Every structure is written in structure tokens, then in C-alpha cells.
Amino acid sequence: MIYLGILQVSGNFHEVIAGQLYRSSQPSDGQLADYVKSSGIRTIINLRGENENSGWYRDETATAATLGVQHIDFPMSARKRLGAERVAQLVQIMRDAPKPILIHCKSGSDRTGLASAIYVYRVAGLDEETAEHQLSIWFGHLSIPYLSSAYAMDRSWNDIEHGTDAATNVSDALAQVI
């Protein structure tokens, strides 16, 4: 539990693939400026979605604009499986976005873990085991089958790995987008 607390205090910021993808929890203005300076971030992908009425969102978009960083909203729910069409959309966004990319949600654990795994597997072309590591306790992802709301992220990853159920024919969906 202490480790999970440290993740939150540290912003859960991690390098996924050097020069390409970084992940974090919801960054403060100061953290975002630090990430841009230290890692050269050129794109932010916000998995929480557009939320003009929230201070965090207004601050993030204003800071991104000030720093000259592209800001993309891609709303995801940690409680719902990500279907093949949405996976294909996310892959296309991550392929096309100026790199390095910072991807985040609120805690940087579940949605960010799935999106990072998708990047590692579908964009960078690395193996499933390497990709799956992004959905692990090391980043704060805790999932108990059928008991944890975050289990939807594990089920989504399983669909992507095996081309089944909600993500059936992911390759076909990707081909349509490309």
C-alpha cells in the first residue's frame, strides 16, 4: 500500500518507450511543464475526456497551449471494455501523434495501462508479455476478476491479445482506419 501511495505522490510518471511514449496520472501544471522539459513531450492524450467545467481540464489545455503541445481527448471508461473500433481509433491517434506522447487518466493505472499496452503491442510492435506489463501492480493497476471495476481493462487486453469478443477482428478494424 505504501508503494501505491508513492505512485500517486510521484505522479505515477513512467517512461514506456524512450522518446515515444510516457504515462502518468493526472498531471498538475507544474508536472506537465516538467515532463515537457525533461522528456520533450509533444502530444498529450487525455483518457478522461473533454471536461470544460473542470479546473484540471482547463489548466491542462491552457498549459498545453502555452507549451506548444498538442492536446487530444480520447475518453475511456475503466469500467467498460474497449471495443475493436475504439481500439483502432486509439491506435491511429497514437501512430499519427507527434512524439513523444504523454498518455494519462486520473490515476495513471487502469485506462493508461491499457492504452500503454496497446501502444507497446500495436504501435511499437513489441511482444504481448512486454505490452501486458503495462497493466500491472507496478503502475497501480489492481484487478480482481468480476469484483474490480478495473477488470474491464484486463478483459479488453485479453480481447486484443486473442482477437475475441469485444475486440474481434481488431486487425480488420485497424485496416479500415489505416
N, C-alpha and C positions, 0 to 999 in steps of 0.2 A: 504494500500500500504506500510506503514511503516513496518507492520508485515512481508510482503513478503521480504522486504529488509533485515530485521533481519534474516530471514531464510537463505538467501544467505550468509550473513556475518558469520553466525554461522556454515556454512557447512551443514545446514538442517539435522544434525545428530540426530537420534532418536532411542530409544530402541523400537522394535516392540514386541518381546517376550524375556524376560530376559534370557540370557545365550544361546539363539538360533539365533535370527535374529535382526540385526541393519540395519538402512538405512541412506543414506546420498546423498548429491550432490557429484560431482567430488572432491575427497579429494586431498589436497596437500600432499607432502611427510610428512610434519610435522603433519598434521591432521591424516594421516594414522598411523604414529607411535604412536600418542596419542591414537587413537581408539584401536590399538592392545594392548597397555599397559593398558588402563583403562577398556576395555571390553573383552580382551582376544581373539580378532578376530583371527580365524584360516583359514578362507576362504574369499576371495573377489570374488564376482560375478559382473563383469563389463558388464552392459547392453548396453554400447556404442559400443562394438565390438572391435576386434583387429584393431589397427591403429599404426603400426610400425613407420610411418613417423611423428607422433605427439609427441612432448615433454612430454605431460601429460601421454601418454601411456607408453613411455619408462621409465619415472620416476616411474610410478605406478608399473610396472612389476619388475623393479630393486629394489624398496623399499620392495615389497612383498617378493622377493627372499632373500634379506638381513635379513628380519624379520622372515623368515621361514613360510610364509603364502602362502597357495595355491591360485593361481590366475586363475579364469575361465572367459573366454569371452563368453557371450551369447548375440549376437547382436539383438536388438529390435528397432523398429521404433515407436515413439509416434504417428505417423500419420497413421499407418496401424494396423488393427485388428490382434490379435494374434490367429491363428487357433488352433484347437484341438491338432494336432500333436506337435506343438511348446509348447503348454501349458503342454502337457505330458512330453516333454523333460525337460522343466524347473522344473517341479515338481520332476522328477527323480534326476536332478542335486542337487536341494535343499535338498532332502531326504538323498542323499548319501554324500554330502559335510561335511567335519569336521566342527563342530560347536564350537563357534558361527560364523555366517556368516555376512559379511557386503555386502549389495547389493547397487549398485549405478548406476546412469546415469549422465547426465550433471548437471541437477538442483535438482535431487532427488525428483521430484514431480510426474511426469506422468508415465513413464516406471517403475520407482522404486515403485511408488504407486501401480501399477497393480501387479508387481511381489510380493510385500509385501502382498497384499490382497490374492493372490494365495497361498502364504506360509501359512498365517493365516488360510485359509479355507481348502486347500487341504493337507497340510503337518501337521499343528498343530491340525486340525480338529475342529476349533472353528466355531461359527455361522457366517452366512452371514453378519449380521449387524456389527459385530466386524471387520470382514475382510474388508467390504466396507469402513469403516472409513479410511483406508489407502489411499483411493482415495478421499481426501477431501482438502478443503482450508487450513486446519491446517498444511498441508505439502506443500502448494503452488500449489496444483492441481486446476486449473481453467478450467472449461469445459462448453462451451455453445453448445448445440446440433446443429450440422450441420454447425456451424460457427467457432468453435475452432478446430485446428488440434489435440489437445489432446482428443477430443471427442472419438477418436478411442479406447482409453483406457477404457472409460466408456462402450462403446459398447462391447468391449472384455469381460469386467467384467460381463455385462448382459448376454452374451453368456454362460459364465462359470456358472453363477448362475442358469440359466434356461436350460442349455443343448441344446441351439438352434443355428441355423445359422452357423457361422464360427467355433464354438466350439461344434457342435453337437456330441453327443456321447463322450464327454470328458472322461467319465468313461471307455468306451471301449478302447479309445486311451491310457489311463493310464494303463489299464490291459495288453495291448500289450507290454508296456515298462517294466512293473514290472515282 
